[in-house]
Amino acid sequence: MKGIILLNGDEYHGAIDDAHALVYCCDGAYNWAKGRVRIDENIGDFDSVCCTPDPPPERIYPSEKDYTDGEIALLRMLAKKVDRIEIYGAGGGREDHFLGNLQLLYKAYQSGVPAVIVTDYNRIFLFGEHFMPVLHLKERMGTTVSFLPVTETAKIGNASGFYYPLSGVTLKKGTCLGISNVVTEEAQTVECQRGTVIAFVNQKKR
């Protein structure tokens, strides 16, 4: 079963396929998601929601807590044994929140569950030696894709389908190598032999 987490960041303007999915809506995400996405449960402290959410929350968490609403939703979703997770509303004006939401991707990665943050502009996800070491994409020609290391270094093995060569490249923290590559073939492959990589696949603004 697919899991969907809706966060109180930037409003996502595209379609969200909630069929056969478990959908958790976090706090103020209800402001943009109500009437657009079927919600199974509203989660959070509800300090930024516009009105009483439907369905009513089973529990209201304290505003002062160690976990963000998104992290609570992720941990509960992982306990439900979903096989993949989509996260919407993870961007926005709070850069600290965005960086925190990237940690949710890493937690899912550590748990062996593929997860992706979807915004109006990008799809963001992790791959690496311990989980999903070979990435297969079918992005349209001309799409911009960036790869950055999550670990101190990330060694790329075989790679194809991109303008700038990636095979044998070591991505290192503290450098921008891996930013703004371009798709040049109908199918793309990237192998991460060592470490963990975060990928940003540029999407046209909807």
C-alpha positions in Angstrom: 0.0 0.0 0.0 1.2 3.5 -0.8 1.4 6.1 1.9 0.8 9.9 1.3 1.9 12.6 3.8 0.6 16.1 3.3 2.7 18.8 5.0 2.0 22.5 5.9 4.6 24.0 3.5 4.1 25.2 0.0 0.7 24.2 -1.5 1.1 21.5 -4.2 -1.0 22.4 -7.3 -0.8 19.2 -9.2 -3.0 16.1 -9.0 -2.5 13.7 -6.1 -3.5 10.1 -6.7 -5.0 9.0 -3.4 -6.5 5.8 -4.7 -5.6 2.7 -2.6 -3.4 4.9 -0.4 -3.1 5.7 3.3 -3.3 9.5 3.5 -2.1 11.4 6.6 -2.6 15.2 6.6 -0.4 17.2 9.0 -1.9 20.2 10.8 -2.1 23.2 8.5 -1.8 21.1 5.3 -5.5 20.8 5.7 -5.8 24.4 4.6 -4.7 23.5 1.1 -5.6 19.8 0.9 -9.3 19.9 2.1 -11.6 19.0 -0.7 -8.7 18.0 -3.0 -7.3 14.9 -1.4 -9.1 12.1 0.5 -7.7 12.2 4.1 -7.7 9.1 6.3 -6.3 10.9 9.4 -5.4 14.4 10.4 -2.3 14.5 12.6 -0.6 17.3 14.6 -1.1 20.0 17.2 -3.4 22.0 15.0 -1.9 25.4 15.8 -2.0 26.5 12.2 -5.2 24.9 10.8 -8.0 27.1 9.4 -10.9 25.2 10.8 -11.9 21.9 12.5 -10.5 19.2 10.2 -12.5 16.4 8.8 -12.1 13.6 9.8 -11.7 14.9 13.4 -8.2 14.1 14.8 -8.0 11.0 17.0 -5.4 12.8 19.1 -4.1 16.4 19.4 -0.4 16.5 20.0 1.2 19.2 22.2 2.8 22.1 20.3 6.0 21.6 22.4 7.3 18.2 21.4 10.5 16.5 20.2 9.0 15.4 16.8 7.5 17.5 14.0 4.0 16.7 12.8 5.6 15.3 9.6 7.9 13.1 11.6 5.1 11.7 13.7 3.1 11.0 10.5 6.2 9.2 8.9 6.9 7.1 11.9 3.2 6.0 12.1 3.2 5.3 8.4 6.3 3.2 8.6 4.6 1.2 11.4 1.7 0.5 9.0 4.2 -1.2 6.6 3.5 0.9 3.6 5.7 -0.1 0.6 6.3 3.5 -0.7 5.7 7.1 0.5 4.9 10.3 -1.3 5.3 13.6 0.6 3.6 16.8 -0.6 3.8 20.3 0.8 7.4 19.9 2.1 8.8 23.1 0.7 8.0 26.8 1.3 9.4 29.8 3.0 10.9 28.0 6.1 14.2 26.6 4.8 14.8 25.0 8.2 11.5 23.1 7.8 12.5 22.1 4.3 15.9 20.7 5.5 14.0 18.9 8.3 11.7 17.4 5.8 14.7 16.0 3.9 15.5 14.1 7.1 12.1 12.3 6.6 13.4 11.0 3.3 16.5 9.7 5.1 14.5 8.0 7.8 12.4 6.2 5.2 15.6 5.3 3.3 17.1 3.8 6.5 13.9 1.8 7.0 14.1 0.4 3.5 11.0 2.2 2.2 11.3 4.3 -1.0 10.0 7.9 -0.4 9.8 10.9 -2.6 9.1 14.6 -1.9 7.0 16.1 -4.7 6.7 19.8 -5.2 5.6 22.0 -8.2 9.2 22.1 -9.2 11.0 18.9 -8.2 10.8 15.3 -7.3 13.4 14.6 -4.5 14.5 11.2 -3.3 17.4 9.1 -2.0 19.3 6.1 -3.4 22.5 4.4 -2.3 24.6 1.4 -1.7 22.4 0.0 1.2 19.0 0.5 -0.5 18.2 1.0 -4.2 21.9 1.1 -5.3 20.9 1.4 -9.0 18.6 4.1 -10.1 16.6 3.7 -13.3 14.8 6.8 -14.7 12.8 7.6 -17.8 12.8 11.3 -17.7 12.1 13.4 -20.8 14.9 14.7 -22.9 16.3 18.0 -21.6 15.2 17.4 -18.0 17.6 18.8 -15.4 18.6 16.4 -12.7 21.0 17.1 -9.8 22.8 14.6 -7.6 24.4 15.5 -4.2 26.0 13.4 -1.6 24.2 12.7 1.7 27.2 10.9 3.2 30.6 12.5 3.3 31.3 11.0 -0.2 29.3 9.0 -2.7 31.0 7.0 -5.4 29.1 6.7 -8.7 29.7 3.5 -10.7 28.1 3.1 -14.1 25.9 5.9 -15.3 24.3 6.7 -18.6 21.8 9.0 -20.2 23.2 12.4 -19.0 25.1 15.2 -20.7 27.8 15.4 -18.1 29.6 12.1 -17.5 28.9 10.5 -14.1 30.6 7.1 -14.3 33.4 6.9 -11.8 32.7 10.3 -10.3 33.0 10.7 -6.5 30.5 13.3 -5.1 31.9 15.1 -2.1 30.3 17.3 0.6 31.5 20.8 0.3 31.4 20.9 -3.5 28.6 21.5 -6.1 29.7 18.7 -8.5 26.6 16.9 -9.5 24.4 20.0 -9.8 22.3 20.6 -13.0 23.0 17.6 -15.2 20.8 17.2 -18.3 19.0 14.1 -19.6 20.1 13.2 -23.2 18.7 9.7 -23.7 15.3 8.2 -23.3 16.4 6.0 -20.3 18.9 6.9 -17.6 20.8 4.8 -15.2 22.9 5.8 -12.1 24.7 3.3 -9.9 25.8 4.3 -6.4 28.6 2.0 -5.4 29.3 3.7 -2.1 27.5 6.1 0.1 24.1 7.7 -0.3 22.9 10.3 -2.9 20.0 12.7 -3.0 18.5 13.3 -6.4 16.5 16.3 -7.5 14.5 15.8 -10.8 13.3 19.1 -12.1 9.6 19.3 -13.0 7.9 21.9 -15.1 5.9 24.3 -13.1 2.2 23.3 -13.3 
